[in-house]
Amino acid sequence: MENIHSKEKEQFKKIFQQEKVDHVEERFKLLELFLQTEKHMTADELIDLAEQNGLVFDAQFVKDTLKLMCRFGFAQKREFENGRVRYEHRHLGQHHDHLICVKCGTIVEFHNEFLENAQTRIASENQFHMLQHKMEIYGICSDCLKIYASQIPLTQAKPGAKLIIKDFSGGSNIRMRLLTMGLRIGDVVEVITNSDTGQLVVAIDYKRYALGRGMAQKVLVEHFQ
């Protein structure tokens, strides 16, 4: 990896000087900081990293430098489901996909040759010439899963989550109302929508159920594996 980064730095200076980009040395310092970490960084995180290393840059200068790094192929811009813009290394000839934790936001890079070959084969079988692709798998990382495995109210579940109903709180009246609706302890539910306000919708055995937040708060669930 050090050899790759060394080549990136050489090419960075050559192209930026060739294209007469201003403040090349200052931008080069940002590139060096950017290459120090394998994180998917926001512009603000790069500014913080610079300050930790005794360097102070104007926020707009950092954003402009990241745009130039994307333009010339040293970085690539990513916008995952949470909407935050992040930047990652773009090493020539290398490709990877991503696992994203919906609880803590951790992003894990992975490369799987079987998946790569399968995607190429599928494109070919459908007479489709593939130019590029990306795969983003959203789920829960192992650290968050340890916490998430305990019982939580249904209102805290993320859309797409599969859970098992473990208990109802709130007394016999609430329990009877939920049973009448068709929800039972042991049912596996999939969260369809949950916008943190208003009703949430779940599915059980291909049937949809709309629950008010007060009612959903009484449904205790665990992550279903």
N, C-alpha and C positions, 0 to 999 in steps of 0.2 A: 504493500500500500504506500509506503514511503517513496518508492520509486515512481509510482503513479503520480503522487502529489508533487514530486520534484518536476516531472514533465509538465504538469498542469501549470506550475508557477512559471516555468520557462515560456510556455506558450502564451500565458496571460500577458506577460510583459511585452512579448513580441507583437501580439495582435493589438494591444492597447496603444503601444507606441506607433505602430503602423497606421492605426486609424486615428492617430492624433487626439486620443482621449486625454482630457486634462487631469491633473493631479494623479498621475499614474502611481507614484510611490505610495501615496496615502491609500489609494484603492487596493494596491498590492498588499498592504498591511491587513486590510479587511479580508482579502482572499486567504491570507495565511491563517487568520483567526477562524474563518469559515471552514477551512480544511482540517483544523485541529479537532473538530468534533464530528461525530457521526449522527448527531441529532438532526431532526428536521426543524430548522430554526425559523422563528419569525424575525422580522426586522428589529423589533424591540429587544429580542433575546441576543441578537448579534451586537446591538449597542451595549447591552449589559456586559457581554463577554469582553468587549473592547475596554470598558471602564475597569473591569476586573484586572485587565492587563496594563492599566495605566494609560490608556488611549481614550481621547475624547473626540467624538465625531458628531457633526450636526445630523439630526435624524433624517432630513431630506437627502443629505449626501449619502448616507448608508442605503436608503431606499433606491436612489439613483444608481448606486454601484451594483446593487443586487439586480436591478433591471438590466444593466450592461452585462453582468455575468450571465444572465439568462440569454440575452441577445447573442452573445458570442459562445454560448454552449458550455460554460463552466458551472452553471447551476440550473436547476429547473424549479419552476414554481408549482406548488401543490396546494390545492384547496380541498380538504377532506370534508366530511359530512358536517362537522361542527362550524364550517364557514371561515375558520381562521386561515389566512394565507401563510404558508410555510415554504421554505426553500431547502433543497437538498443538493448534494453533489451530483454532477453529471459527468461520470467518467466514460470516455469513449469506449464503445464495444461492450458495455456492461448493462444488464437489465435486471431489475428486481421488482417484486410486487410488495404489497403491504398488508399487515394485520393491524387493525386499529381498535384499541379498547374504548368502548363507549362510556366507561365509568371514569377512568383517570386520564384518557387521552394518549396513553402510551402508543407509539408507532413502532412496529417491528418489521424490518425488511426481510424478505425471504426470496429465494430463487429455487424453482423446482423444474428440472429438465423434463420430467414427465408431463407436467402441465403445459410447458412451452411447446413441446412436440404435439400434444393433443390439440392445442389451439391452432397450430399450423395445419394439422390434418383436417380439423373441422372446417377451417376456411377453404382449404383445397377441395374438400368433398362438396362444398356448396359453391364451387367455382368463384371463389372470392379471394382477391389478392390483398392480403393483410399488410398494411403499412406500419401500424403500431397498435399497441394495446396496453391496457393497465388493468390490474386486478386489485380490488380493495375488499378485504374481508373484515367486517365489523363484528365484534364480539366482546368477550370479557377476558382480560388477562388473568394469569394464575393468581397474582396477588389480590386482585379485586374479587376473584371468585371465592377466595377464602372468606371474605366478608359477606359477599353476596349469597353464599350458601345458607346463611342463617335466615330465619323467617323475616319477611318484610311485608308491609302493606302493599296491596296491589297498585296503589297510587304511585309508588316509587319505581315501578317496573318500566323499562324502556320499550318503545315500539319494536316489535320483532322478537322480543324475549319469549321463551317457552318456560312456563312455570307450573308447579303442581300446588293445588289448593291444600293447605295443611290444617287450617282452622278458621273459625269465624269468631270475631270478638264482638262485644256489645250486647250480649244477652240473648235470650230465647226468641224474642220478637224479631230481631235482626236475622238470626239464624233461619227462622221460618220463612221470612221474606226472600232470603237468598235461595233457599231450597225451592220455594215456589217458582222463582224465576228460572230455575234449572241449573243452579250452581251447587255442586256437592263436593265434600271433602274427598280428595283423591283424584278429582278431575284435572286433566292437563289443559292449561289455557295458553293461548297465544295472544299477546298484546298486539292489537291492530293499530290503534291510535292512542296517544296519551300526550296531550299538549300542555300539561301542567295546569290547565284551567278548563272548567266545564267537564262534560262527560268524557269517559274513556270507553273504548270499544275493545272487547276481547272475543275470541272465537274458541268454541269447544265443539269438537266433532263436526266441523264445517258449519256451525251455527254461530251467528253473531249476537252479542249481548252488549247493550249500552248501559253503563252504570254511572250514576252520579258520583261525585268525588267522595261524598260522605259515606255512601254505601261501599264504594271500592276500598275505602280506608279500613273497613271492617273485615276485608278478605285478606287473610294472611297466607302468603305463598313462599315457596322455596324454588330456587333455580332447578329446572328439570334437565337432567343429563341423560 
